[in-house]
Amino acid sequence: MHSLVRAVIVSAFGLALIAAPARAQQSGAPKIVYVNTQALLDVAPGRVEAESTYKKESDAWSTELNTMSTNIQTMITDYQKAEPTLTDAAKQVRQKAIQAKQLEYSDRQAALQQQAQARQTELMGPVMQAVRDMLDKVRDENGYSLILDSQAVIDGDKNLDITDKVAARLKIAAATKKDSTAKPIKKSPTPPLE
């Protein structure tokens, strides 16, 4: 599930990435570069925390679905054992109960998939925004007309790949974010010298 989440994020992010309008006053040929979006997401501030939170929540959802599935399987096994001795009316009652549980399972599974998708977007949104903001900053500072995702580049000059440059800045931003969220150590006041 983790790799599927990452693939979806990279696809959505890669398509939405990058086009900012060229500057009206820009002279000369447009400057076009590209980045590996996955590499940038790997080092983006908040990604580890977002993925950890998502994993904890999705594990709970998986456990819930597994429990429901096990209960349904138990109902089916019990029915199969008892079937030869059941009346037609009793068989119908049990079959309807099994079908109701299967429908409940399907509904819950669909609801959890929607919830998972919404939660993934909520958690990864700030991470993706941090990457977009950094790309905008790098584009502005270097006068790039366009930044493409490397998945959209069939062939290109490796010198146009600015992934390492942007990743280094994202790592600094991530370290700065960690430092700013760390609790400052309280120093006891030093007594005056006599």
C-alpha positions in Angstrom: 0.0 0.0 0.0 2.9 2.3 0.8 4.4 2.1 -2.7 0.9 2.7 -4.2 0.5 5.8 -2.1 3.9 7.1 -3.2 3.1 6.4 -6.9 -0.2 8.2 -6.7 1.4 11.2 -5.0 4.3 11.3 -7.5 1.8 11.1 -10.5 -0.5 13.8 -9.2 2.4 16.0 -8.1 4.4 15.5 -11.3 1.5 16.5 -13.5 0.6 19.5 -11.4 4.1 20.5 -10.9 5.4 23.2 -12.5 4.5 25.7 -14.9 4.8 29.2 -14.0 4.4 31.9 -16.6 7.6 33.2 -18.1 8.5 36.6 -17.1 7.2 39.3 -19.5 10.6 41.1 -19.5 12.7 38.0 -19.9 15.3 38.2 -22.7 16.9 35.5 -24.7 15.9 31.8 -25.0 13.7 30.3 -22.3 15.6 28.4 -19.6 14.1 25.0 -19.1 15.2 22.5 -16.5 13.8 19.4 -14.9 13.7 17.6 -11.5 13.0 14.1 -10.2 9.9 14.8 -8.2 10.2 11.5 -6.2 13.6 12.4 -5.0 12.4 15.8 -3.9 9.4 14.3 -2.1 11.8 11.9 -0.3 13.7 14.8 1.3 10.8 17.3 1.7 10.1 18.7 5.2 7.3 16.8 7.0 7.2 13.8 4.7 8.5 11.3 7.2 5.9 12.5 9.8 3.1 12.5 7.3 3.9 9.0 6.1 4.2 7.7 9.6 0.9 9.1 10.6 -0.8 7.7 7.5 0.7 4.3 8.1 -0.6 4.2 11.7 -4.0 5.2 10.5 -4.1 2.9 7.5 -2.9 0.0 9.7 -5.9 0.5 12.0 -8.2 0.5 9.0 -6.6 -2.7 7.7 -7.0 -4.3 11.1 -10.7 -3.3 11.1 -11.3 -4.8 7.7 -9.4 -8.0 8.5 -11.5 -8.4 11.7 -14.7 -8.0 9.6 -13.4 -10.5 7.0 -12.5 -13.0 9.6 -16.0 -12.7 11.2 -17.6 -13.3 7.8 -15.4 -16.3 7.2 -16.4 -17.7 10.6 -20.1 -17.2 9.8 -19.6 -19.1 6.5 -17.7 -21.9 8.1 -20.3 -22.3 10.8 -23.1 -22.3 8.2 -21.4 -24.9 6.1 -21.0 -27.2 9.2 -24.6 -26.7 10.3 -26.2 -26.7 6.8 -27.1 -30.4 6.7 -29.1 -30.2 9.9 -30.8 -26.8 9.2 -34.3 -26.3 7.9 -34.8 -24.3 4.8 -36.0 -21.4 6.8 -33.0 -21.5 9.1 -30.7 -21.7 6.0 -32.3 -18.6 4.5 -31.9 -16.7 7.8 -28.2 -17.6 8.0 -27.6 -16.8 4.3 -29.2 -13.4 4.7 -27.1 -12.7 7.7 -23.9 -13.6 5.8 -25.0 -11.5 2.8 -25.7 -8.6 5.2 -22.3 -8.9 6.7 -20.7 -9.1 3.3 -22.5 -5.9 2.2 -21.5 -4.2 5.4 -17.9 -5.2 4.7 -18.1 -3.8 1.1 -19.6 -0.5 2.3 -17.0 -0.1 5.0 -14.2 -0.9 2.7 -15.4 1.7 0.2 -15.8 4.3 2.9 -12.3 3.6 4.3 -10.8 3.9 0.8 -12.4 7.3 0.5 -11.3 8.3 4.0 -7.7 7.0 3.2 -7.6 9.1 0.0 -8.8 12.2 1.8 -6.4 11.7 4.7 -3.5 11.1 2.3 -4.2 14.4 0.5 -4.6 16.2 3.9 -1.3 14.8 5.2 0.8 15.1 2.0 -0.6 18.5 0.9 1.7 20.5 3.0 4.7 18.3 2.0 3.8 18.8 -1.7 3.3 22.5 -1.1 6.8 22.8 0.4 8.3 21.3 -2.7 6.2 23.5 -5.0 7.3 26.6 -2.9 10.9 25.6 -3.1 10.7 25.0 -6.9 9.0 28.4 -7.3 11.8 30.0 -5.3 14.6 28.3 -7.3 12.8 29.1 -10.6 12.6 32.8 -9.6 16.1 33.1 -8.3 17.6 31.4 -11.4 15.4 32.9 -14.1 14.1 29.5 -15.2 11.1 29.7 -17.6 9.9 26.2 -16.9 10.6 23.3 -14.6 9.5 19.9 -15.8 9.2 16.6 -14.0 11.8 14.1 -15.1 9.1 11.6 -15.9 7.9 13.9 -18.7 11.4 14.2 -20.1 12.2 11.5 -22.7 15.8 12.5 -23.2 17.7 15.6 -22.0 21.0 17.0 -21.0 21.9 15.9 -17.5 23.1 19.4 -16.8 19.5 20.6 -16.9 18.6 18.3 -14.0 18.4 20.5 -10.9 17.1 17.8 -8.6 20.2 17.8 -6.4 20.2 21.6 -6.1 16.5 21.7 -5.0 16.9 18.6 -2.8 19.8 20.2 -0.9 17.7 23.3 -0.2 14.7 21.1 0.9 17.1 19.3 3.3 18.1 22.6 4.8 14.5 23.6 5.1 13.7 20.3 6.8 16.6 20.7 9.2 15.5 24.3 9.9 11.9 23.1 10.5 13.1 20.5 13.0 15.3 23.0 14.8 12.5 25.5 15.1 10.0 22.9 16.4 12.5 21.6 19.0 11.9 22.8 22.5 14.5 25.3 23.6 16.5 24.4 26.6 15.8 26.6 29.5 18.9 28.0 31.1 18.9 28.9 34.7 19.8 32.5 35.2 23.4 32.9 36.1 24.0 34.6 39.4 25.6 38.0 39.3 29.4 38.1 39.9 30.3 39.6 43.2 
